[in-house]
Amino acid sequence: MSTAFCPHCHQPLPRKLRAGTPLTQLKARIFDLVRLSNGISSDEINSIVFEGKARRTTIRSHIYQINEALAESGVSIRSYGGFYSMVTAGLFSKEDAS
């Protein structure tokens, strides 16, 4: 099975749907790791997805981009005590963050 590319920008087209949102394979893998865990650290994500070669800022950037893509779905990834967890709409508010 070959990868489909955008005819305009020649980027690989997203192929994985998560929470009804298309994500790249990399971001879908991160999403799945967080969804299936009871909290996963950036070090664990780094080890599994990037073979220990990524910086924490890289992982945070991917999480941010996943959350941007999921904004309309009511699902997001949040960090609590250094561990990422999946959160559904209504379970997290700005007051909880302070």
Secondary structure, 3 states (H helix, E strand, C coil): CCCCECCCCCCECCCEEECCEEECHHHHHHHHHHHHCCCEEHHHHHHHHCCCCCCHHHHHHHHHHHHHHCCCCCEEEEEECCEEEEEECCCCCHHHHC
